Each structure stands twice: as structure tokens, then as C-alpha cells.
Amino acid sequence: MNGIDRIILLVLIISYSCKSPYTYYTVEGKINKYPTEGEIWLSHEHILVDFIGAMKINKDDYSQSEVINTILPKLKELHKWGVKYFVDATPNFLGRDPNLLKELSRLSGIQILTNTGFYGAVNNKYIPKIAFDLSAEEIADIWIDEFENGIGDSGIKPGFIKIGVDAKDPLHPMHQKLVKAAALTHLQTGLTIASHTGKAKGLWPQLEILKKTGVSPSAFIWVHAQNETNPKEYKKAAEEGCWISLDGMGWNTNSYNTKLQWAKENDILDKILISHDAGWFDPQKSKQEITPYTNIFEKIIPQLKASGFTDFDFNCLLKENPAKAFNIH
């Protein structure tokens, strides 16, 4: 093959890859988007969270109309910044309400993703009692059914898998089971796994379970990675192929400039996700104080621009990376 033939082949390969759409499931249905159609994502946020616990949670504790009236103005603010996709990371038994999300999506014009999964962090406070007696395979069957048939009677399909673990090594047995169930669900559905993890100590045992189950780390999002203080752990995680989510920007913006500068200097910016972990309506509070979903645009981006970040870098962080991370493989 001569040089011209190689160039022609390369052009054909690039052309073919550009024609392969990404696939997402939002609360309004399936979406196919081409990689060239870059749109801004917020990859870890919350609309409603109820911390009362799995044994006490009850949808009668809040009015859907009150939640909508409280949250909708915050979502509409995002049009100013061009946000198109909003990932709601609230798991089942912590306030997940797909019908509420669908109505907010319709009213705001923003595509919202919900999830399947169980949240084991905080000593399993949010794990339903039945799950302790189920195997990883049986838990996976529940999550796969939500993907195939919709969540409850809503008909709404999850766009990713959300689990939570306490950052320990070895992991709690229940959390080992959750990770394996998530891996089995991914193999059946293609859904990305987002795991509330925190420090890297809890990351490595999860990746080992995934590998043993035949799941690539590229299908895994290390949630709350900003809690890790050793940046070398970011480099190691990126080399493994997993996504690194720095998602506390709604609460504190002080350390993110340094972390993102380090990521850029060490060529791992293409594995970083950024978001606020902000919101949210809390049914257990009489007065709602909603943290806006705007710090990235109003504070973080100006700081990074002053440090030499370019539009290419911001496209990577807010468009290309989340589009790849939540693509259903």
C-alpha cells in the first residue's frame, strides 16, 4: 500500500467513525447523536434527594408541583450557558423519581438522564432490605428489567447505572455485590457505571471486580474523585481507562483550578468529567435552599481561562468527554 492509498484509507476510517452516532436514554426516550454535534453536559447533578433512608422513603413526603416550581427556574438558568444534557445522579431509594424528571425535562427543554442501581455508601442506609438476601445476579436482573421495560410503570428507561460504596479496601461484602451486579448489568445493557467512591482507596477494588467480570474500566465513572488528594492516583486511573469525575463544584471551587491544571499538564484531560453535584429539593426540609448549577460557567471557566485553558479544553471537559462517557456501548 503506497502513501496515497494509506491517506485514502485513513480518510475513509475517519469518515466512517464520524457517521457512528452515540446513543443515550433520557427520560424522554432514546437519542442518537453524532459525535460532531457537540453539546454541553452537566454530568453529575441532583434535582431531588431524600436522605430519610430506604426503610422510610415515601413519595407522599413531597408535592411534585412544589418541586417543579422550586427547581424549574434553576434549570432554565442553564439555557444561558448552552447546557443540553443534565445527568441526575439520585439513585433509587434516595429520591429517584423518573416521572418528575420527565416533566421537568419537558418544561425546561433540557434532556435529563436518570439511572438504575442501588447506593451502598453510608453503611448501606439506602439499600432496600430485600437486596441483602439477593445475589449479584438477582440484583442485576432487577436493573436489567428497568432498562428493558422501564422503571416501574413509568416506561422511562435509565441512562446509566448508579451505585455507591464506602471507600474501603477490601470493600464491604454488600458493596462487592453491587459492583458485580453493575458489571453484569453493563454487559447486558451497555449502560455506563457511575459509582460514588471518593478516595482512590475504594476505586481499585471496584476496577478489579469489573475486570474479573469482563468489563472494561472505560465503562466506569469514578464519582467524587475530587476527594482524592494524591494526583498520581488520577494518572493511574486514567491509564486504566476509567473516567475521573470532579463533581463538587457547586459547593467549593477552590481546589479545582489546581487539579485541572495538573490533569492538563499530565495529558489526562480527556478522561476528566466536571460537574457541580448541586441542587436539590429535600423533602425533609421545610425551607428549600437550592444550590445553583452555574459555578462552572460563572467561576471555574473564567479562572481556567486566566490560567491558559482554551476552548478546545472546555469542549473536551463539557462536551466530548461526557458524550463518550454516557454513550451506551
C-alpha positions as CSV (number, residue, x, y, z in Angstrom):
1,M,0.0,0.0,0.0
2,N,1.5,3.3,-1.1
3,G,1.3,6.7,0.7
4,I,-1.8,7.9,-1.2
5,D,-3.6,4.7,-0.5
6,R,-2.9,5.0,3.2
7,I,-4.3,8.5,3.2
8,I,-7.4,7.4,1.4
9,L,-7.9,4.6,3.9
10,L,-7.4,6.9,6.8
11,V,-10.0,9.4,5.4
12,L,-12.5,6.6,5.0
13,I,-11.9,5.4,8.5
14,I,-12.4,8.9,10.0
15,S,-15.5,9.4,7.8
16,Y,-17.0,6.1,8.9
17,S,-16.3,6.9,12.6
18,C,-17.9,10.3,12.3
19,K,-21.1,8.6,11.0
20,S,-21.4,6.3,14.0
21,P,-23.9,8.0,16.4
22,Y,-23.7,8.0,20.2
23,T,-26.8,6.6,21.9
24,Y,-28.4,7.8,25.1
25,Y,-31.5,7.1,27.0
26,T,-33.0,10.3,28.6
27,V,-36.3,10.5,30.5
28,E,-37.9,11.5,27.2
29,G,-36.6,8.5,25.3
30,K,-33.8,7.2,23.1
31,I,-31.5,9.7,21.4
32,N,-28.9,9.1,18.7
33,K,-26.4,12.0,18.4
34,Y,-23.4,12.2,16.1
35,P,-20.0,12.9,17.8
36,T,-19.7,16.1,15.7
37,E,-22.8,17.5,17.3
38,G,-21.1,18.8,20.5
39,E,-23.5,19.9,23.2
40,I,-22.8,20.9,26.8
41,W,-23.3,18.3,29.6
42,L,-23.6,18.6,33.4
43,S,-22.6,15.0,34.2
44,H,-23.4,14.8,38.0
45,E,-26.3,16.8,39.5
46,H,-29.4,16.3,41.6
47,I,-33.0,17.6,41.4
48,L,-34.4,15.8,44.5
49,V,-32.6,13.9,47.2
50,D,-34.3,12.4,50.3
51,F,-31.9,11.2,53.0
52,I,-34.5,9.6,55.2
53,G,-33.4,6.1,54.4
54,A,-34.6,3.2,52.3
55,M,-37.0,1.9,55.0
56,K,-38.8,5.2,55.4
57,I,-38.7,6.9,52.0
58,N,-42.1,7.8,50.7
59,K,-43.1,9.9,47.6
60,D,-46.0,11.3,49.6
61,D,-43.5,13.4,51.5
62,Y,-43.3,15.9,48.7
63,S,-45.5,17.6,46.2
64,Q,-44.4,17.2,42.6
65,S,-45.7,20.6,41.7
66,E,-43.7,22.2,44.6
67,V,-40.5,20.5,43.4
68,I,-41.2,21.7,39.9
69,N,-41.8,25.3,41.0
70,T,-38.6,25.2,43.0
71,I,-36.3,23.6,40.6
72,L,-37.5,24.7,37.2
73,P,-36.1,28.3,37.4
74,K,-32.7,26.8,38.2
75,L,-32.8,24.5,35.1
76,K,-34.0,27.4,32.9
77,E,-30.9,29.4,34.0
78,L,-28.8,26.8,32.2
79,H,-30.0,27.9,28.7
80,K,-27.8,31.0,29.1
81,W,-24.8,28.6,29.2
82,G,-26.0,26.3,26.4
83,V,-26.5,23.2,28.6
84,K,-28.4,20.5,26.8
85,Y,-27.8,17.4,28.9
86,F,-28.3,17.1,32.6
87,V,-27.4,13.9,34.4
88,D,-29.5,13.4,37.6
89,A,-27.4,11.1,39.9
90,T,-30.1,10.5,42.5
91,P,-30.4,6.7,42.9
92,N,-33.4,4.5,43.8
93,F,-34.3,4.7,47.5
94,L,-32.8,8.1,47.7
95,G,-35.5,10.1,45.9
96,R,-35.3,8.9,42.3
97,D,-38.5,10.0,40.6
98,P,-38.4,9.5,36.8
99,N,-41.9,11.0,36.2
100,L,-40.8,14.2,38.0
101,L,-37.7,14.3,35.9
102,K,-39.6,13.8,32.7
103,E,-42.0,16.7,33.5
104,L,-39.0,19.0,34.3
105,S,-37.3,17.9,31.1
106,R,-40.4,18.8,29.1
107,L,-40.9,22.2,30.8
108,S,-37.2,23.2,30.7
109,G,-36.2,21.9,27.3
110,I,-33.1,20.1,28.8
111,Q,-32.5,16.4,28.3
112,I,-32.3,14.7,31.7
113,L,-30.8,11.2,32.3
114,T,-31.9,9.1,35.3
115,N,-30.4,5.8,36.5
116,T,-30.8,2.3,37.8
117,G,-28.9,0.8,40.7
118,F,-28.5,0.8,44.5
119,Y,-26.5,3.1,46.7
120,G,-24.4,1.3,49.3
121,A,-22.4,4.2,50.8
122,V,-23.1,5.4,54.3
123,N,-23.2,1.9,55.7
124,N,-26.0,0.7,53.4
125,K,-28.6,3.1,54.8
126,Y,-30.2,3.4,51.4
127,I,-30.1,-0.3,50.4
128,P,-33.6,-1.9,50.4
129,K,-33.9,-4.8,52.8
130,I,-34.6,-7.3,50.1
131,A,-31.3,-6.7,48.4
132,F,-29.3,-8.2,51.3
133,D,-30.8,-11.6,50.5
134,L,-30.3,-11.4,46.8
135,S,-27.3,-12.5,44.8
136,A,-25.4,-10.1,42.4
137,E,-27.1,-11.9,39.5
138,E,-30.6,-11.4,41.0
139,I,-29.9,-7.7,41.7
140,A,-28.6,-7.3,38.1
141,D,-31.9,-8.9,36.9
142,I,-33.8,-6.1,38.6
143,W,-31.7,-3.4,37.0
144,I,-31.7,-5.0,33.6
145,D,-35.5,-5.2,33.7
146,E,-35.7,-1.5,34.4
147,F,-33.6,-0.9,31.3
148,E,-35.6,-3.3,29.1
149,N,-39.1,-2.5,30.3
150,G,-38.8,0.9,32.0
151,I,-38.7,2.0,35.7
152,G,-41.9,0.9,37.4
153,D,-45.0,1.8,35.4
154,S,-43.3,5.0,34.1
155,G,-42.0,3.4,30.9
156,I,-38.9,5.6,31.4
157,K,-35.5,3.8,30.9
158,P,-32.4,4.5,32.8
159,G,-29.5,6.2,31.0
160,F,-26.7,4.8,33.3
161,I,-26.1,2.6,36.4
162,K,-25.6,4.5,39.7
163,I,-24.1,2.6,42.7
164,G,-22.3,3.8,45.8
165,V,-19.7,2.3,48.0
166,D,-17.8,3.3,51.1
167,A,-14.1,3.9,50.2
168,K,-12.5,0.9,51.8
169,D,-10.2,-1.9,50.7
170,P,-11.5,-4.6,50.9
171,L,-15.0,-3.3,50.0
172,H,-17.9,-4.2,52.3
173,P,-19.4,-7.5,51.0
174,M,-22.6,-5.8,50.1
175,H,-20.7,-3.3,48.0
176,Q,-18.7,-6.0,46.3
177,K,-22.1,-7.5,45.3
178,L,-23.3,-4.1,44.0
179,V,-20.2,-3.7,41.8
180,K,-20.6,-7.2,40.4
181,A,-24.3,-6.6,39.8
182,A,-23.4,-3.3,38.0
183,A,-20.8,-5.2,35.8
184,L,-23.4,-7.8,34.9
185,T,-25.9,-5.1,34.1
186,H,-23.4,-3.3,31.9
187,L,-22.6,-6.4,29.9
188,Q,-26.3,-6.9,29.2
189,T,-27.3,-3.3,28.5
190,G,-24.2,-1.3,27.7
191,L,-25.0,1.3,30.4
192,T,-22.1,3.1,31.9
193,I,-21.5,2.6,35.7
194,A,-21.1,5.7,37.9
195,S,-20.0,4.8,41.4
196,H,-20.0,7.1,44.4
197,T,-16.5,6.4,45.6
198,G,-14.5,9.3,46.9
199,K,-10.9,8.5,47.7
200,A,-9.0,6.2,45.4
201,K,-8.7,3.5,48.1
202,G,-12.2,2.4,47.1
203,L,-11.6,2.7,43.4
204,W,-9.1,-0.1,42.8
205,P,-11.1,-3.0,44.3
206,Q,-14.0,-1.9,42.1
207,L,-11.9,-2.0,39.0
208,E,-10.6,-5.4,39.9
209,I,-14.2,-6.8,40.2
210,L,-15.1,-5.2,36.8
211,K,-12.0,-6.8,35.1
212,K,-12.8,-10.2,36.6
213,T,-16.3,-9.9,35.2
214,G,-15.1,-8.9,31.8
215,V,-16.0,-5.2,31.9
216,S,-13.5,-2.5,30.7
217,P,-12.7,0.3,33.1
218,S,-13.7,2.7,30.3
219,A,-17.3,1.8,31.2
220,F,-16.8,3.1,34.8
221,I,-17.0,6.7,36.3
222,W,-15.1,7.3,39.5
223,V,-17.5,9.7,41.2
224,H,-16.3,12.3,43.7
225,A,-12.7,11.8,42.7
226,Q,-12.0,15.3,43.9
227,N,-11.8,13.8,47.4
228,E,-8.5,12.2,46.5
229,T,-5.5,14.3,47.5
230,N,-2.8,12.4,45.6
231,P,-2.9,13.5,41.9
232,K,-0.8,10.4,40.9
233,E,-4.0,8.4,41.6
234,Y,-5.7,10.3,38.8
235,K,-2.9,9.4,36.4
236,K,-3.1,5.8,37.3
237,A,-6.9,5.8,36.9
238,A,-6.7,7.4,33.5
239,E,-4.1,4.9,32.4
240,E,-6.5,2.1,33.5
241,G,-9.1,3.8,31.2
242,C,-11.8,4.9,33.7
243,W,-13.5,8.3,33.8
244,I,-12.5,10.6,36.6
245,S,-15.4,12.8,37.9
246,L,-14.5,16.0,39.7
247,D,-18.1,16.9,40.6
248,G,-18.3,19.1,43.8
249,M,-18.1,22.4,42.0
250,G,-21.4,23.6,43.3
251,W,-20.0,23.7,46.9
252,N,-16.4,24.7,46.6
253,T,-14.4,26.0,43.7
254,N,-11.0,26.5,45.5
255,S,-9.1,23.4,44.5
256,Y,-10.4,22.6,41.1
257,N,-8.1,25.0,39.2
258,T,-5.0,23.2,40.5
259,K,-6.5,19.7,39.9
260,L,-7.5,20.6,36.3
261,Q,-4.1,22.3,35.6
262,W,-2.4,19.1,36.8
263,A,-4.6,17.0,34.6
264,K,-3.8,19.1,31.5
265,E,-0.1,19.1,32.2
266,N,-0.2,15.3,32.6
267,D,-2.2,14.7,29.4
268,I,-5.3,13.2,31.1
269,L,-7.8,16.0,30.5
270,D,-9.5,13.6,28.0
271,K,-10.5,11.3,30.9
272,I,-11.9,14.1,33.2
273,L,-15.6,14.9,33.8
274,I,-16.6,18.1,35.7
275,S,-19.9,18.9,37.4
276,H,-21.5,20.5,40.5
277,D,-23.2,17.8,42.5
278,A,-25.6,20.6,43.1
279,G,-29.3,21.2,43.7
280,W,-31.5,19.9,45.4
281,F,-35.0,19.7,46.8
282,D,-35.0,17.9,50.1
283,P,-38.5,16.6,51.3
284,Q,-37.3,16.5,54.9
285,K,-36.7,20.3,55.0
286,S,-39.4,22.9,55.4
287,K,-37.2,25.6,53.7
288,Q,-35.5,24.8,50.4
289,E,-32.1,26.3,49.6
290,I,-31.2,25.2,46.1
291,T,-27.5,25.4,45.2
292,P,-27.4,26.7,41.5
293,Y,-25.9,24.6,38.7
294,T,-23.8,27.5,37.4
295,N,-20.4,27.7,39.2
296,I,-18.6,26.1,36.3
297,F,-19.7,28.8,33.9
298,E,-19.5,31.8,36.3
299,K,-16.4,30.9,38.3
300,I,-14.4,27.9,37.1
301,I,-14.2,28.7,33.4
302,P,-13.0,32.3,34.0
303,Q,-10.3,31.0,36.4
304,L,-9.1,28.4,34.0
305,K,-9.1,30.8,31.0
306,A,-6.8,33.1,33.0
307,S,-4.6,30.0,33.5
308,G,-4.3,29.3,29.8
309,F,-7.2,26.9,29.2
310,T,-8.6,27.1,25.7
311,D,-12.0,26.5,24.0
312,F,-10.5,23.1,22.9
313,D,-10.0,22.2,26.6
314,F,-13.5,23.3,27.6
315,N,-15.1,21.4,24.7
316,C,-13.2,18.3,25.9
317,L,-14.4,18.7,29.5
318,L,-18.0,19.7,28.9
319,K,-18.9,18.2,25.5
320,E,-16.7,15.4,24.2
321,N,-15.8,13.6,27.5
322,P,-19.4,13.3,28.9
323,A,-20.7,12.4,25.4
324,K,-18.3,9.5,25.3
325,A,-18.7,8.5,29.0
326,F,-22.5,8.1,28.8
327,N,-22.7,6.6,25.3
328,I,-24.4,3.2,25.5
329,H,-21.8,0.7,24.1
